[in-house]
Amino acid sequence: MANSLLEREAILTAVARHGASARDARGRWLLLRGGPGMGLTSCVEGALRQERATGGIRVRHARSVPQEAEYPFGVLRQLFPEEDAALPFTDGPRAGSRQPLFHRLTTRLAGGPPVLLAVEDLQHTDEASWRWLGYLTRRLGRLPVLLLLTSAPSFDTGELFRATGQETTLPPLSDPAVEQLAAVHGHGRTTARLCAEASAGNPRLLHALLADLPVQGAPRTLDELVDTRYRDAMAQLLDSDPSPARRATALALALCAAAEEASPSGTPPLMDPDGEAPLLPPDGEAPLLPPDGETPLLLAGIAGADPAFLAGVTGLTRERQRGVLRAMPRLARLLSHPLPREAVLANARDGELAPLRLRAARQLYEGGAPAPAVAAHLVGLPEITEEWMTRILEEAAELELGQGRPERAVPLLRSASTGPLTEGRRTTLACRLASLELFSSAVASTRRLHRELQLTSGPQRLWVASALCGALVAQGCIGPAMRVLKEATDPYEDSRLTRTTRVVAAAIGVHDPEELPRSLIALRTRPEDSPASAAAPEHSPDAPSESAEALADSLVALYEAGSGEVSAHESTARVLDLLADPLHPRLRTSLFSVSACLLQWADHPADARDLARRALPHPPALPDLTDFGQQQLILARGKASLSTGRFQQVIDENKPILRACADQGIQLPHVVAALAIAHGELDQGDTAQRLLSESAAWEFNGSWSWDELLYVRGRLHSFDGRWEQALDDYLACGARKRKRGFESPIAQPWRSGAAQALTALGRPVEAVRFADEELRHARAWGTPRVIGRALHLRAVAIGGRLGLETLDEAVALLRSAPAPVELTEALLDLGRARIAAGHGRKGREALREARRLAQRPSAELPRGPLAERTGAHRPDSGEGETDTTEPDSGKPDGGDANGRVGTAGDPSGRVGTAGDPSLPRLFRVAGHALALAGARGVGRAPATDAASPLTDAEQRIVDLAVRGLTNHQIGESLHLARRTVETHLTHAYRKLGISRRTQLAARLRSGEPGGPWSGEV
């Protein structure tokens, strides 16, 4: 049987039975009901083929069309073309005038051979022909006639004589039938399920969809189909009925379903028109037949609206809307799937959807529906014309941002930007939208801000320029960012706003070494009060001059700290004084970012993270990268976590940011650096290297964020024993820092890194020089972490008895600092040094302590001076710590009503469990060092012969290999054959318990022969 007649066997059987009866002069009629695309025409064609094949019966076929419904006797002319001349072209004024004609046609049928009369689409049949068909059914019992009819589901067939025939409704194809047809086309069960949902068993839609399906995959959108047959089939269904009410209902249902999917909640359920009960039983039960036996309402799967709501959308009366729904069975269920819904909306004509969207939105708004439900309809309007619409769209966008869905917030804000807005509100909205667009299209974001800058005047111009600068900085365009702010300053000479603009420019100037000296001069030169400035309210949004001076002071403090001019104690005191004053909202994040950096450098990570929490949006919302203050806060927050060994926290906080910036032209080297070093410390070196390689295509510029990346890259090289590469990166970082005048090791201790690399490369004199200089600057800053780290690396560089004593001093200092990584590393070298000096028991004790610390470092963070001053309680436990403040949908929390800053709880992330070391890299290194030292209970060192020291020849060859020489170059240097070099290296590998050349340097750093503690003490 043809595929189009699948599950239609009962129809053909009934036709065969009635045909046999007609051949015996006992005529019957059979009416097939079905909606558009249900296969009525295919059934008729199959029945005609069947009866012709059986023989003994003539076939006459007519099809009604709506265009000829007003032409009298149109169907009869098709059935009896030989009577064309006898049939009138106008109907008589009285029905009695038809009687002779009806009688004559019926008499001809009675005296002739058996005949099958097929009439399709009775709903479009002209009135005169319809009357004759009713006349015929009352006489069929004595005629050799089979009358086969089709009609729409709701057509009134009361004219037909029930005793001589029957009617049946074509059901949709079952799921097994759909699966069978899909299998014929080579598709599996998953695609078959899609076909069942996207066609609702409608044969026309099903065959069109099967023809459009790609070879692989189950598409969810029209664009994924290979052709337009499915969309065209849906257009035929929409246009199959001339009634505009049905088309409007289909479009309204599709809009409601799309809005429900975009914003699940707030849309009324489908209710009975009397409001007594839902039309759909709960939990997906089959709908009950209405009491009067009418076609059931199969509206499962959509929460579009109750008929009253739907009538308000379409403009129909409530009763008319119910009737239309009954005439369109299964439509709502079909439109619950995105593919048919998209096909319906794609066939909408110009101007058809906007009135429906507007009526739906207004009804929901006036009914108190949630903002996302209303906004889902407003976002599709070509223009927002009323203030409430803009407000609803903005509210919905903020809710989406609070849930970490910026891709949904952007179209809402774009729509809101077309509404009636004041200049100030338009500017705020443009900056907000640009900050979100930066994650999807940096070009679009920058262009939006450029356009807004041209439209804006007065103080608002500064904030647009500031946002544009932030966007440019995020893309690595430091020079253009500085030019934008300079141009923004020109119109405001001799005003407080000019001073504010120059302070903002100075905040960006830290990214540009060439601009930094001029920025410092601008910061340190306070303007004299002028009448113009005195006229402005002190803390109004248009006169942020006091906060600008606070920001200027903080930037000067930042530079002086970096240049080594002030101590940590002095910097902290200045920060606390600045944060105690009311802060202007526009400058809060910039001041917080500078303060957080200084507090983190001063060994107050809890305070630094608290400031970051107050200024950065709460996860899963993303930070505003057009705000350069938030850019720097990301670094300060990450550094605070890194300094306390909370590496997984760094990954959890920064990975979403980097993922959102992927392939958008945004360059965040400091985010890459934080993630890379966190993965490196978690012993995930491959992931760390992949992150660095992905940023290799970015262009270096003068920004401080590249200093961080260079330093981290050097650290990762040192983890793997690539000392030459590590030294290059440390020195490159140092050159950039010196060009900026930042001599202090508080941010990137590059000299300590260089000293470590030089020691490993056998260049101790140079190493000591770097270490001494680092220690001098560290003592000027004065915090235990910075001094202890500098002492540690100086001890490694000098070695011997003095080095051992210096290591003891370093460990003692680091014990008092929130620096588990530095303390663990210092303990490792202390243990190795003691063992090398012959103090094996004490050495192993230090190594065991290092291993315990790496297993689970202290979770307590010291209470910072900011918390002490404000008296706020902050839980210090890193595990199980909770944020006691209420979430605010992604908006930064800037303190109290006046902008004063306190502290609050800050989720600090997990710091390790009993079975999962917090510092995996150092835990591994400590375990290996203990194994080599012969400690019990830590397992054996892998495949090593530590009892056999390297021979002099092996040591010389290993030293050259660590420096990066090839076997051939080593042979030439030592006048040895290449084979001899390979043999010595093989023996050295076995003694050191390694298998690759890249492991040599790291293995030697674990304290075995060739390390800094191998000589006499």
ChimeraX attribute file (.defattr): number of C-alpha atoms within 10 A of each C-alpha:
attribute: neighborCount
match mode: 1-to-1
recipient: residues
	/A:1	9
	/A:2	7
	/A:3	13
	/A:4	16
	/A:5	18
	/A:6	15
	/A:7	15
	/A:8	18
	/A:9	12
	/A:10	9
	/A:11	19
	/A:12	18
	/A:13	13
	/A:14	14
	/A:15	25
	/A:16	17
	/A:17	11
	/A:18	23
	/A:19	30
	/A:20	21
	/A:21	19
	/A:22	26
	/A:23	20
	/A:24	14
	/A:25	19
	/A:26	20
	/A:27	27
	/A:28	28
	/A:29	28
	/A:30	20
	/A:31	21
	/A:32	22
	/A:33	21
	/A:34	21
	/A:35	23
	/A:36	23
	/A:37	20
	/A:38	22
	/A:39	20
	/A:40	24
	/A:41	16
	/A:42	16
	/A:43	21
	/A:44	22
	/A:45	14
	/A:46	20
	/A:47	22
	/A:48	22
	/A:49	12
	/A:50	16
	/A:51	20
	/A:52	14
	/A:53	10
	/A:54	12
	/A:55	10
	/A:56	13
	/A:57	20
	/A:58	16
	/A:59	16
	/A:60	16
	/A:61	17
	/A:62	19
	/A:63	18
	/A:64	19
	/A:65	16
	/A:66	15
	/A:67	10
	/A:68	14
	/A:69	19
	/A:70	14
	/A:71	16
	/A:72	21
	/A:73	25
	/A:74	25
	/A:75	29
	/A:76	22
	/A:77	18
	/A:78	17
	/A:79	19
	/A:80	14
	/A:81	13
	/A:82	10
	/A:83	13
	/A:84	15
	/A:85	9
	/A:86	10
	/A:87	17
	/A:88	15
	/A:89	12
	/A:90	11
	/A:91	15
	/A:92	12
	/A:93	8
	/A:94	7
	/A:95	10
	/A:96	9
	/A:97	11
	/A:98	16
	/A:99	11
	/A:100	10
	/A:101	15
	/A:102	17
	/A:103	13
	/A:104	11
	/A:105	15
	/A:106	17
	/A:107	12
	/A:108	10
	/A:109	16
	/A:110	18
	/A:111	10
	/A:112	12
	/A:113	16
	/A:114	26
	/A:115	23
	/A:116	26
	/A:117	18
	/A:118	23
	/A:119	24
	/A:120	23
	/A:121	21
	/A:122	25
	/A:123	20
	/A:124	20
	/A:125	28
	/A:126	21
	/A:127	18
	/A:128	22
	/A:129	20
	/A:130	22
	/A:131	17
	/A:132	21
	/A:133	21
	/A:134	15
	/A:135	18
	/A:136	23
	/A:137	23
	/A:138	16
	/A:139	17
	/A:140	25
	/A:141	19
	/A:142	14
	/A:143	26
	/A:144	26
	/A:145	33
	/A:146	31
	/A:147	25
	/A:148	24
	/A:149	22
	/A:150	25
	/A:151	24
	/A:152	21
	/A:153	21
	/A:154	17
	/A:155	14
	/A:156	11
	/A:157	15
	/A:158	8
	/A:159	14
	/A:160	20
	/A:161	18
	/A:162	13
	/A:163	12
	/A:164	16
	/A:165	20
	/A:166	14
	/A:167	15
	/A:168	13
	/A:169	18
	/A:170	18
	/A:171	15
	/A:172	21
	/A:173	21
	/A:174	15
	/A:175	16
	/A:176	13
	/A:177	17
	/A:178	28
	/A:179	22
	/A:180	18
	/A:181	20
	/A:182	23
	/A:183	14
	/A:184	12
	/A:185	13
	/A:186	12
	/A:187	20
	/A:188	16
	/A:189	14
	/A:190	12
	/A:191	21
	/A:192	22
	/A:193	17
	/A:194	19
	/A:195	27
	/A:196	23
	/A:197	21
	/A:198	24
	/A:199	29
	/A:200	24
	/A:201	22
	/A:202	23
	/A:203	23
	/A:204	20
	/A:205	27
	/A:206	25
	/A:207	20
	/A:208	19
	/A:209	24
	/A:210	21
	/A:211	16
	/A:212	18
	/A:213	21
	/A:214	15
	/A:215	11
	/A:216	10
	/A:217	12
	/A:218	18
	/A:219	15
	/A:220	15
	/A:221	13
	/A:222	20
	/A:223	10
	/A:224	14
	/A:225	21
	/A:226	14
	/A:227	16
	/A:228	16
	/A:229	18
	/A:230	27
	/A:231	24
	/A:232	17
	/A:233	21
	/A:234	26
	/A:235	17
	/A:236	16
	/A:237	17
	/A:238	21
	/A:239	15
	/A:240	15
	/A:241	15
	/A:242	11
	/A:243	11
	/A:244	12
	/A:245	18
	/A:246	21
	/A:247	20
	/A:248	23
	/A:249	24
	/A:250	23
	/A:251	26
	/A:252	24
	/A:253	26
	/A:254	27
	/A:255	26
	/A:256	29
	/A:257	26
	/A:258	23
	/A:259	26
	/A:260	23
	/A:261	17
	/A:262	15
	/A:263	21
	/A:264	14
	/A:265	15
	/A:266	17
	/A:267	22
	/A:268	18
	/A:269	16
	/A:270	22
	/A:271	18
	/A:272	15
	/A:273	17
	/A:274	10
	/A:275	12
	/A:276	8
	/A:277	11
	/A:278	14
	/A:279	22
	/A:280	22
	/A:281	12
	/A:282	10
	/A:283	7
	/A:284	9
	/A:285	9
	/A:286	12
	/A:287	15
	/A:288	14
	/A:289	12
	/A:290	11
	/A:291	7
	/A:292	6
	/A:293	8
	/A:294	12
	/A:295	16
	/A:296	18
	/A:297	22
	/A:298	21
	/A:299	23
	/A:300	23
	/A:301	16
	/A:302	23
	/A:303	25
	/A:304	25
	/A:305	22
	/A:306	21
	/A:307	28
	/A:308	20
	/A:309	23
	/A:310	27
	/A:311	23
	/A:312	19
	/A:313	26
	/A:314	24
	/A:315	17
	/A:316	18
	/A:317	14
	/A:318	17
	/A:319	12
	/A:320	14
	/A:321	23
	/A:322	19
	/A:323	14
	/A:324	20
	/A:325	21
	/A:326	19
	/A:327	20
	/A:328	21
	/A:329	18
	/A:330	22
	/A:331	23
	/A:332	25
	/A:333	21
	/A:334	25
	/A:335	31
	/A:336	25
	/A:337	22
	/A:338	19
	/A:339	24
	/A:340	25
	/A:341	25
	/A:342	19
	/A:343	21
	/A:344	25
	/A:345	20
	/A:346	15
	/A:347	17
	/A:348	15
	/A:349	8
	/A:350	7
	/A:351	9
	/A:352	13
	/A:353	17
	/A:354	16
	/A:355	14
	/A:356	23
	/A:357	25
	/A:358	19
	/A:359	20
	/A:360	28
	/A:361	23
	/A:362	19
	/A:363	16
	/A:364	21
	/A:365	18
	/A:366	9
	/A:367	12
	/A:368	12
	/A:369	17
	/A:370	17
	/A:371	23
	/A:372	26
	/A:373	26
	/A:374	29
	/A:375	29
	/A:376	25
	/A:377	26
	/A:378	27
	/A:379	23
	/A:380	18
	/A:381	16
	/A:382	11
	/A:383	15
	/A:384	20
	/A:385	13
	/A:386	11
	/A:387	12
	/A:388	14
	/A:389	23
	/A:390	24
	/A:391	15
	/A:392	20
	/A:393	28
	/A:394	24
	/A:395	18
	/A:396	24
	/A:397	27
	/A:398	22
	/A:399	20
	/A:400	22
	/A:401	24
	/A:402	22
	/A:403	16
	/A:404	19
	/A:405	16
	/A:406	25
	/A:407	15
	/A:408	16
	/A:409	23
	/A:410	22
	/A:411	17
	/A:412	27
	/A:413	24
	/A:414	19
	/A:415	21
	/A:416	29
	/A:417	21
	/A:418	14
	/A:419	18
	/A:420	17
	/A:421	15
	/A:422	9
	/A:423	13
	/A:424	14
	/A:425	13
	/A:426	18
	/A:427	22
	/A:428	15
	/A:429	18
	/A:430	23
	/A:431	25
	/A:432	17
	/A:433	24
	/A:434	30
	/A:435	27
	/A:436	23
	/A:437	23
	/A:438	24
	/A:439	24
	/A:440	20
	/A:441	16
	/A:442	23
	/A:443	16
	/A:444	13
	/A:445	24
	/A:446	23
	/A:447	13
	/A:448	17
	/A:449	25
	/A:450	16
	/A:451	12
	/A:452	19
	/A:453	22
	/A:454	11
	/A:455	11
	/A:456	18
	/A:457	15
	/A:458	10
	/A:459	18
	/A:460	18
	/A:461	21
	/A:462	23
	/A:463	22
	/A:464	26
	/A:465	29
	/A:466	27
	/A:467	27
	/A:468	30
	/A:469	29
	/A:470	26
	/A:471	28
	/A:472	26
	/A:473	26
	/A:474	24
	/A:475	20
	/A:476	23
	/A:477	18
	/A:478	21
	/A:479	17
	/A:480	14
	/A:481	23
	/A:482	23
	/A:483	13
	/A:484	19
	/A:485	24
	/A:486	15
	/A:487	10
	/A:488	23
	/A:489	21
	/A:490	10
	/A:491	13
	/A:492	14
	/A:493	10
	/A:494	14
	/A:495	20
	/A:496	24
	/A:497	23
	/A:498	20
	/A:499	24
	/A:500	23
	/A:501	25
	/A:502	22
	/A:503	24
	/A:504	25
	/A:505	27
	/A:506	27
	/A:507	24
	/A:508	25
	/A:509	24
	/A:510	21
	/A:511	22
	/A:512	19
	/A:513	20
	/A:514	13
	/A:515	17
	/A:516	21
	/A:517	16
	/A:518	12
	/A:519	24
	/A:520	19
	/A:521	12
	/A:522	17
	/A:523	25
	/A:524	13
	/A:525	10
	/A:526	11
	/A:527	14
	/A:528	9
	/A:529	11
	/A:530	11
	/A:531	8
	/A:532	11
	/A:533	16
	/A:534	12
	/A:535	9
	/A:536	15
	/A:537	12
	/A:538	14
	/A:539	16
	/A:540	10
	/A:541	14
	/A:542	17
	/A:543	21
	/A:544	23
	/A:545	26
	/A:546	17
	/A:547	24
	/A:548	27
	/A:549	19
	/A:550	24
	/A:551	30
	/A:552	27
	/A:553	18
	/A:554	26
	/A:555	25
	/A:556	20
	/A:557	22
	/A:558	20
	/A:559	18
	/A:560	18
	/A:561	26
	/A:562	24
	/A:563	19
	/A:564	21
	/A:565	16
	/A:566	18
	/A:567	19
	/A:568	20
	/A:569	13
	/A:570	14
	/A:571	21
	/A:572	21
	/A:573	13
	/A:574	17
	/A:575	23
	/A:576	17
	/A:577	11
	/A:578	22
	/A:579	22
	/A:580	15
	/A:581	15
	/A:582	19
	/A:583	27
	/A:584	23
	/A:585	15
	/A:586	16
	/A:587	20
	/A:588	24
	/A:589	27
	/A:590	26
	/A:591	28
	/A:592	31
	/A:593	28
	/A:594	24
	/A:595	30
	/A:596	28
	/A:597	26
	/A:598	28
	/A:599	29
	/A:600	24
	/A:601	27
	/A:602	25
	/A:603	24
	/A:604	23
	/A:605	29
	/A:606	33
	/A:607	29
	/A:608	31
	/A:609	29
	/A:610	24
	/A:611	32
	/A:612	30
	/A:613	24
	/A:614	22
	/A:615	24
	/A:616	27
	/A:617	22
	/A:618	21
	/A:619	18
	/A:620	17
	/A:621	21
	/A:622	24
	/A:623	22
	/A:624	22
	/A:625	26
	/A:626	27
	/A:627	24
	/A:628	25
	/A:629	24
	/A:630	23
	/A:631	24
	/A:632	23
	/A:633	28
	/A:634	26
	/A:635	24
	/A:636	28
	/A:637	28
	/A:638	29
	/A:639	24
	/A:640	26
	/A:641	24
	/A:642	23
	/A:643	20
	/A:644	25
	/A:645	29
	/A:646	26
	/A:647	27
	/A:648	22
	/A:649	20
	/A:650	26
	/A:651	19
	/A:652	13
	/A:653	19
	/A:654	21
	/A:655	16
	/A:656	15
	/A:657	21
	/A:658	18
	/A:659	10
	/A:660	15
	/A:661	19
	/A:662	13
	/A:663	13
	/A:664	15
	/A:665	17
	/A:666	22
	/A:667	24
	/A:668	24
	/A:669	26
	/A:670	26
	/A:671	23
	/A:672	25
	/A:673	26
	/A:674	27
	/A:675	28
	/A:676	28
	/A:677	28
	/A:678	27
	/A:679	24
	/A:680	24
	/A:681	25
	/A:682	20
	/A:683	18
	/A:684	15
	/A:685	20
	/A:686	12
	/A:687	16
	/A:688	24
	/A:689	17
	/A:690	12
	/A:691	17
	/A:692	22
	/A:693	11
	/A:694	11
	/A:695	15
	/A:696	11
	/A:697	8
	/A:698	15
	/A:699	10
	/A:700	13
	/A:701	16
	/A:702	21
	/A:703	22
	/A:704	19
	/A:705	21
	/A:706	22
	/A:707	27
	/A:708	22
	/A:709	25
	/A:710	25
	/A:711	27
	/A:712	29
	/A:713	24
	/A:714	27
	/A:715	27
	/A:716	22
	/A:717	21
	/A:718	22
	/A:719	20
	/A:720	17
	/A:721	25
	/A:722	24
	/A:723	27
	/A:724	19
	/A:725	18
	/A:726	27
	/A:727	25
	/A:728	17
	/A:729	24
	/A:730	26
	/A:731	18
	/A:732	16
	/A:733	25
	/A:734	23
	/A:735	15
	/A:736	18
	/A:737	23
	/A:738	13
	/A:739	13
	/A:740	23
	/A:741	17
	/A:742	22
	/A:743	25
	/A:744	29
	/A:745	28
	/A:746	26
	/A:747	20
	/A:748	21
	/A:749	20
	/A:750	32
	/A:751	28
	/A:752	28
	/A:753	27
	/A:754	28
	/A:755	29
	/A:756	28
	/A:757	28
	/A:758	22
	/A:759	24
	/A:760	28
	/A:761	21
	/A:762	18
	/A:763	14
	/A:764	20
	/A:765	14
	/A:766	14
	/A:767	26
	/A:768	25
	/A:769	14
	/A:770	23
	/A:771	27
	/A:772	19
	/A:773	17
	/A:774	27
	/A:775	24
	/A:776	16
	/A:777	22
	/A:778	26
	/A:779	18
	/A:780	17
	/A:781	26
	/A:782	17
	/A:783	21
	/A:784	23
	/A:785	27
	/A:786	31
	/A:787	24
	/A:788	31
	/A:789	27
	/A:790	28
	/A:791	29
	/A:792	31
	/A:793	32
	/A:794	28
	/A:795	29
	/A:796	30
	/A:797	29
	/A:798	20
	/A:799	25
	/A:800	20
	/A:801	16
	/A:802	13
	/A:803	23
	/A:804	25
	/A:805	14
	/A:806	22
	/A:807	28
	/A:808	18
	/A:809	16
	/A:810	28
	/A:811	24
	/A:812	16
	/A:813	19
	/A:814	26
	/A:815	16
	/A:816	14
	/A:817	21
	/A:818	25
	/A:819	22
	/A:820	25
	/A:821	21
	/A:822	23
	/A:823	27
	/A:824	27
	/A:825	21
	/A:826	28
	/A:827	29
	/A:828	26
	/A:829	29
	/A:830	32
	/A:831	31
	/A:832	31
	/A:833	31
	/A:834	23
	/A:835	22
	/A:836	24
	/A:837	18
	/A:838	13
	/A:839	13
	/A:840	18
	/A:841	14
	/A:842	16
	/A:843	24
	/A:844	25
	/A:845	17
	/A:846	25
	/A:847	31
	/A:848	22
	/A:849	18
	/A:850	28
	/A:851	27
	/A:852	17
	/A:853	22
	/A:854	28
	/A:855	23
	/A:856	21
	/A:857	24
	/A:858	17
	/A:859	20
	/A:860	14
	/A:861	19
	/A:862	18
	/A:863	16
	/A:864	18
	/A:865	16
	/A:866	26
	/A:867	18
	/A:868	14
	/A:869	12
	/A:870	14
	/A:871	11
	/A:872	13
	/A:873	13
	/A:874	23
	/A:875	21
	/A:876	19
	/A:877	20
	/A:878	20
	/A:879	15
	/A:880	12
	/A:881	16
	/A:882	17
	/A:883	15
	/A:884	12
	/A:885	10
	/A:886	7
	/A:887	14
	/A:888	13
	/A:889	18
	/A:890	21
	/A:891	17
	/A:892	18
	/A:893	20
	/A:894	23
	/A:895	18
	/A:896	10
	/A:897	9
	/A:898	13
	/A:899	17
	/A:900	15
	/A:901	25
	/A:902	22
	/A:903	24
	/A:904	23
	/A:905	20
	/A:906	24
	/A:907	20
	/A:908	26
	/A:909	21
	/A:910	18
	/A:911	23
	/A:912	23
	/A:913	11
	/A:914	8
	/A:915	8
	/A:916	11
	/A:917	21
	/A:918	24
	/A:919	28
	/A:920	21
	/A:921	18
	/A:922	23
	/A:923	24
	/A:924	16
	/A:925	21
	/A:926	31
	/A:927	23
	/A:928	22
	/A:929	27
	/A:930	28
	/A:931	20
	/A:932	23
	/A:933	24
	/A:934	17
	/A:935	19
	/A:936	10
	/A:937	9
	/A:938	15
	/A:939	13
	/A:940	16
	/A:941	18
	/A:942	13
	/A:943	13
	/A:944	17
	/A:945	17
	/A:946	18
	/A:947	10
	/A:948	11
	/A:949	15
	/A:950	21
	/A:951	13
	/A:952	9
	/A:953	13
	/A:954	18
	/A:955	17
	/A:956	15
	/A:957	22
	/A:958	25
	/A:959	19
	/A:960	18
	/A:961	19
	/A:962	23
	/A:963	17
	/A:964	18
	/A:965	15
	/A:966	14
	/A:967	20
	/A:968	14
	/A:969	16
	/A:970	22
	/A:971	18
	/A:972	12
	/A:973	12
	/A:974	13
	/A:975	10
	/A:976	14
	/A:977	13
	/A:978	15
	/A:979	12
	/A:980	12
	/A:981	22
	/A:982	16
	/A:983	12
	/A:984	18
	/A:985	20
	/A:986	16
	/A:987	15
	/A:988	25
	/A:989	23
	/A:990	15
	/A:991	19
	/A:992	25
	/A:993	19
	/A:994	17
	/A:995	13
	/A:996	9
	/A:997	14
	/A:998	15
	/A:999	18
	/A:1000	22
	/A:1001	24
	/A:1002	19
	/A:1003	22
	/A:1004	19
	/A:1005	22
	/A:1006	18
	/A:1007	23
	/A:1008	22
	/A:1009	21
	/A:1010	20
	/A:1011	21
	/A:1012	25
	/A:1013	26
	/A:1014	17
	/A:1015	12
	/A:1016	10
	/A:1017	15
